[in-house]
């Protein structure tokens, strides 16, 4: 049995056409809803903004499931390394960054050949990753410390983002299209999480604002136009924040955790 996070379920339903997002940030049933079931030890997923694809991390097999979101069929399942979790598509859409929690590595998948092209060695085990401007990636780690900045062209770790101070292990990280602002979700459980909004400039970042992330932080997602940040609770709802003020503009109740 696989337990899915509420945001994972939300993105899955959006991808398969079960829900549509209106201009007002309200979810409504889509006209052509479908349901597709896959089996595996799924931990995370990301929607490709350039291609009709969904990438699903299978931590049990150390692989990525590539799904065609038009036909809802599996294109391939490729090996990337131990315990893949956080993923993001590069700014040019040519590569998929995969945080390998079972090693000190960032896997880089070529999205044209759908094969692992290289693994970048890191100073700590990664947890989550966000694509920055072309040639850069930002990631959080499995230890308490600072987010890392990675040069994905020269395959080296450039340094750490220290402006928000040390963050706890296993924090979430997301970026707007273009790589900035950057959002880091810290904490959760039955205490309120904190969301950091940071303006990035290459290998440095400046803290802009913070916001209350609510209880049981499950996931973060930024709208394509960068105007809204969705903060998913691992219980039953998604908070909607304005990225201009980081204030709340609403809440989406999406039901209990599914347990397929």
Secondary structure, DSSP 8 states (H G I E B T S, - for coil): -----HHHHHHHHHHTTSEEE-TTS-EEE-SS-------S-EEEEEE-SSSSEEEEEETTTTEEEEEETTTTEEEEEEE--TTEEEEEE-TTSSEEEEEETTTTEEEEEETTTTEEEEEEE-SS-EEEEEE-STTEEEEEESSSB-EEEEETTTTEEEEEE-TT--B-SS-EEEE-TTS-SEEEEE--TTS-EEEEEEEEETTEEEEEEEEEEESSEEEEEE-TTSSEEEEEESSSEEEEEETTT--EEEEEE--S----
